[in-house]
Amino acid sequence: MNDRSQQIELDPPSEEFHVGEDRRPRLEEPPPVRLMSIEDCLLWAPAGLERQLDEFYVGLLKFEREENPGDDDLHQLVYRAENFRVRIQILEVPASREDFRPLTLVVDSLNDLARRLTEAEIEFQRQRGLIPGQDSLLLSDPAGNPVSIGEYRVAI
């Protein structure tokens, strides 16, 4: 018969335990968004959209804004994801795009992002993939750059 009501009595400790100060440098938690890229991505935007771009990339997509350490003549907004950065060069007249490949991102929850986009009244399209669970959201950032967002899923 297995009796789970029995408890084990422990002897009191012989010394008082104190947790010492941890002197190791603290690691910051990375942003909850990842770029599907092999390096930083460069996009263009017309001048005057900086506030809207901050609201989109920092407020909705949860990037972290970094100060641009680069050349003062080159005005860029820099948004850090978990793995790389999106660099948006601000131009008076943006260059024409040679292609329309979207900036491809991965977030933890596509449904949470879809809810935030709906609340912010940002239009998007939900795209279902050929493989089950391969859903994505298609939209444009405030500068008109195409963005495709998928969901990060852990395979068990």
PADRENPA-314949 format. One record per residue (C-alpha): y, x negated, z negated. Coordinates in steps of 0.05 Angstrom, whole numbers, plus 5000, padded with zeros to 4 digits. Layout:
# PADRENPA-314949
<r v="Y" u="X" w="Z"/>
...
END
This chain:
# PADRENPA-314949
<r v="5000" u="5000" w="5000"/>
<r v="5067" u="4971" w="5021"/>
<r v="5121" u="4986" w="4969"/>
<r v="5191" u="4972" w="4996"/>
<r v="5224" u="4990" w="4930"/>
<r v="5209" u="4922" w="4900"/>
<r v="5269" u="4875" w="4897"/>
<r v="5269" u="4800" w="4887"/>
<r v="5312" u="4773" w="4829"/>
<r v="5349" u="4709" w="4846"/>
<r v="5368" u="4657" w="4795"/>
<r v="5443" u="4646" w="4787"/>
<r v="5469" u="4586" w="4826"/>
<r v="5475" u="4520" w="4788"/>
<r v="5542" u="4504" w="4821"/>
<r v="5600" u="4547" w="4845"/>
<r v="5604" u="4546" w="4921"/>
<r v="5672" u="4533" w="4954"/>
<r v="5686" u="4536" w="5029"/>
<r v="5727" u="4476" w="5049"/>
<r v="5784" u="4476" w="5099"/>
<r v="5761" u="4474" w="5171"/>
<r v="5802" u="4420" w="5205"/>
<r v="5773" u="4430" w="5274"/>
<r v="5822" u="4455" w="5326"/>
<r v="5816" u="4530" w="5336"/>
<r v="5796" u="4555" w="5404"/>
<r v="5835" u="4613" w="5432"/>
<r v="5797" u="4674" w="5455"/>
<r v="5798" u="4675" w="5532"/>
<r v="5828" u="4735" w="5568"/>
<r v="5778" u="4790" w="5584"/>
<r v="5785" u="4782" w="5659"/>
<r v="5753" u="4732" w="5707"/>
<r v="5770" u="4711" w="5778"/>
<r v="5715" u="4710" w="5829"/>
<r v="5740" u="4644" w="5857"/>
<r v="5727" u="4570" w="5857"/>
<r v="5798" u="4551" w="5840"/>
<r v="5867" u="4581" w="5825"/>
<r v="5890" u="4635" w="5873"/>
<r v="5958" u="4637" w="5906"/>
<r v="5993" u="4702" w="5925"/>
<r v="6063" u="4718" w="5949"/>
<r v="6112" u="4770" w="5925"/>
<r v="6183" u="4789" w="5942"/>
<r v="6238" u="4774" w="5891"/>
<r v="6254" u="4829" w="5842"/>
<r v="6183" u="4850" w="5825"/>
<r v="6172" u="4803" w="5766"/>
<r v="6173" u="4857" w="5713"/>
<r v="6125" u="4902" w="5751"/>
<r v="6078" u="4843" w="5764"/>
<r v="6078" u="4827" w="5689"/>
<r v="6062" u="4900" w="5672"/>
<r v="6005" u="4900" w="5723"/>
<r v="5973" u="4833" w="5710"/>
<r v="5986" u="4826" w="5635"/>
<r v="5992" u="4899" w="5613"/>
<r v="5936" u="4931" w="5654"/>
<r v="5889" u="4875" w="5674"/>
<r v="5897" u="4834" w="5609"/>
<r v="5915" u="4767" w="5640"/>
<r v="5956" u="4719" w="5597"/>
<r v="6024" u="4698" w="5624"/>
<r v="6037" u="4623" w="5626"/>
<r v="6102" u="4588" w="5637"/>
<r v="6105" u="4553" w="5704"/>
<r v="6101" u="4478" w="5691"/>
<r v="6112" u="4462" w="5764"/>
<r v="6171" u="4445" w="5808"/>
<r v="6236" u="4483" w="5790"/>
<r v="6249" u="4495" w="5864"/>
<r v="6184" u="4534" w="5869"/>
<r v="6190" u="4599" w="5829"/>
<r v="6121" u="4622" w="5809"/>
<r v="6091" u="4672" w="5761"/>
<r v="6026" u="4644" w="5731"/>
<r v="5973" u="4690" w="5701"/>
<r v="5913" u="4659" w="5666"/>
<r v="5844" u="4691" w="5670"/>
<r v="5783" u="4666" w="5632"/>
<r v="5766" u="4616" w="5686"/>
<r v="5825" u="4605" w="5733"/>
<r v="5897" u="4626" w="5746"/>
<r v="5932" u="4672" w="5794"/>
<r v="5996" u="4639" w="5818"/>
<r v="6046" u="4686" w="5850"/>
<r v="6100" u="4651" w="5889"/>
<r v="6165" u="4691" w="5889"/>
<r v="6200" u="4689" w="5956"/>
<r v="6262" u="4723" w="5983"/>
<r v="6222" u="4742" w="6045"/>
<r v="6147" u="4735" w="6034"/>
<r v="6107" u="4702" w="6089"/>
<r v="6063" u="4747" w="6131"/>
<r v="5990" u="4747" w="6110"/>
<r v="5940" u="4718" w="6158"/>
<r v="5883" u="4757" w="6127"/>
<r v="5873" u="4815" w="6079"/>
<r v="5820" u="4787" w="6034"/>
<r v="5831" u="4818" w="5966"/>
<r v="5840" u="4780" w="5901"/>
<r v="5772" u="4793" w="5869"/>
<r v="5768" u="4803" w="5794"/>
<r v="5714" u="4820" w="5743"/>
<r v="5729" u="4858" w="5679"/>
<r v="5685" u="4879" w="5621"/>
<r v="5692" u="4954" w="5633"/>
<r v="5709" u="4986" w="5699"/>
<r v="5714" u="5055" w="5666"/>
<r v="5765" u="5031" w="5615"/>
<r v="5806" u="4999" w="5671"/>
<r v="5802" u="5062" w="5713"/>
<r v="5828" u="5102" w="5654"/>
<r v="5886" u="5054" w="5643"/>
<r v="5903" u="5056" w="5718"/>
<r v="5902" u="5132" w="5717"/>
<r v="5947" u="5134" w="5656"/>
<r v="5996" u="5086" w="5690"/>
<r v="5993" u="5130" w="5753"/>
<r v="5970" u="5072" w="5797"/>
<r v="5929" u="5094" w="5857"/>
<r v="5861" u="5063" w="5867"/>
<r v="5796" u="5077" w="5903"/>
<r v="5728" u="5073" w="5871"/>
<r v="5678" u="5040" w="5918"/>
<r v="5604" u="5047" w="5908"/>
<r v="5561" u="4989" w="5931"/>
<r v="5494" u="4989" w="5966"/>
<r v="5460" u="4964" w="5903"/>
<r v="5460" u="5010" w="5841"/>
<r v="5513" u="4989" w="5792"/>
<r v="5553" u="4951" w="5844"/>
<r v="5617" u="4993" w="5836"/>
<r v="5687" u="4967" w="5845"/>
<r v="5759" u="4990" w="5845"/>
<r v="5804" u="4977" w="5904"/>
<r v="5880" u="4977" w="5895"/>
<r v="5943" u="4938" w="5909"/>
<r v="5987" u="4899" w="5860"/>
<r v="6062" u="4916" w="5858"/>
<r v="6075" u="4865" w="5914"/>
<r v="6024" u="4898" w="5959"/>
<r v="5970" u="4845" w="5952"/>
<r v="5900" u="4876" w="5957"/>
<r v="5858" u="4872" w="5893"/>
<r v="5784" u="4887" w="5885"/>
<r v="5757" u="4894" w="5814"/>
<r v="5685" u="4895" w="5793"/>
<r v="5649" u="4899" w="5727"/>
<r v="5616" u="4842" w="5690"/>
<r v="5546" u="4863" w="5670"/>
<r v="5497" u="4823" w="5630"/>
<r v="5426" u="4826" w="5657"/>
<r v="5374" u="4835" w="5603"/>
END
